[in-house]
């Protein structure tokens, strides 16, 4: 009986932890999905040539090194010199 009680407490603790996590909302609108932005696999140089100088740069950070470039309508994430994601941030 004691074993069942311990298992019940563990199950409640695990479910409470899962329920208290942050939620990431990814909204897509037709306008956001139609915005031209860098494709996965583009190089930093090709992004600069096509989209110009970013408003801001951050990184590289971590291993593998991740660099972030911010443009007016999207944010580009690079692993080393290659685009891994280009996302349209939510607007408040």
C-alpha positions as CSV (number, residue, x, y, z in Angstrom):
1,X,0.0,0.0,0.0
2,X,2.8,2.4,0.8
3,X,4.3,1.8,-2.7
4,X,1.0,2.9,-4.3
5,X,1.0,6.1,-2.3
6,X,4.6,6.9,-3.3
7,X,3.7,6.3,-7.0
8,X,0.7,8.5,-6.7
9,X,2.7,11.3,-5.2
10,X,5.4,11.0,-7.9
11,X,2.7,11.0,-10.6
12,X,1.1,14.1,-9.2
13,X,4.5,15.8,-9.0
14,X,5.4,15.0,-12.6
15,X,2.0,16.1,-13.9
16,X,2.2,19.4,-11.9
17,X,5.7,20.1,-13.4
18,X,4.4,19.5,-16.9
19,X,1.5,21.7,-16.4
20,X,3.5,24.6,-15.1
21,X,5.8,25.0,-18.1
22,X,5.8,28.0,-20.4
23,X,3.6,28.1,-23.5
24,X,5.0,29.2,-26.8
25,X,2.3,30.5,-29.2
26,X,3.1,30.3,-32.8
27,X,0.7,32.3,-34.8
28,X,0.8,32.5,-38.5
29,X,-1.0,34.8,-40.7
30,X,-1.1,34.9,-44.5
31,X,0.9,38.1,-44.4
32,X,3.6,36.7,-42.1
33,X,4.0,33.4,-44.0
34,X,4.3,35.3,-47.3
35,X,7.2,37.5,-46.2
36,X,10.4,36.8,-48.0
37,X,13.0,35.6,-45.6
38,X,16.2,33.6,-45.7
39,X,15.9,29.9,-46.4
40,X,17.5,27.1,-44.4
41,X,21.1,26.5,-45.6
42,X,21.8,30.0,-46.9
43,X,25.2,31.4,-45.9
44,X,25.6,34.6,-43.9
45,X,27.2,36.2,-47.1
46,X,24.1,35.3,-49.2
47,X,21.8,36.6,-46.6
48,X,23.7,39.9,-46.5
49,X,23.6,40.1,-50.3
50,X,19.9,39.5,-50.5
51,X,18.5,41.2,-47.4
52,X,21.2,43.8,-46.6
53,X,22.8,44.6,-43.2
54,X,20.7,43.5,-40.2
55,X,19.5,46.0,-37.6
56,X,21.3,44.0,-34.9
57,X,23.6,41.0,-34.5
58,X,24.1,38.8,-31.4
59,X,26.6,36.0,-30.9
60,X,28.1,33.6,-31.7
61,X,27.0,31.9,-28.5
62,X,27.4,28.3,-27.3
63,X,28.5,25.2,-29.0
64,X,27.7,24.8,-31.8
65,X,28.0,28.6,-32.2
66,X,24.6,30.2,-32.8
67,X,24.4,33.8,-34.2
68,X,21.2,35.8,-34.4
69,X,20.6,38.6,-36.8
70,X,17.5,40.8,-36.4
71,X,15.8,42.4,-39.4
72,X,12.7,44.6,-39.3
73,X,10.3,41.8,-40.2
74,X,12.1,38.6,-39.2
75,X,15.0,37.1,-37.1
76,X,17.6,34.8,-38.6
77,X,19.4,32.1,-36.6
78,X,22.7,30.8,-37.9
79,X,24.7,27.7,-36.8
80,X,28.2,28.7,-37.7
81,X,27.7,30.4,-41.1
82,X,24.5,28.6,-42.2
83,X,20.9,29.6,-41.7
84,X,19.0,27.1,-39.5
85,X,15.8,29.2,-38.9
86,X,14.3,32.5,-40.1
87,X,11.2,33.4,-38.1
88,X,8.7,36.2,-38.0
89,X,8.3,37.3,-34.4
90,X,4.9,37.9,-33.0
91,X,3.9,41.5,-32.9
92,X,2.2,42.7,-29.7
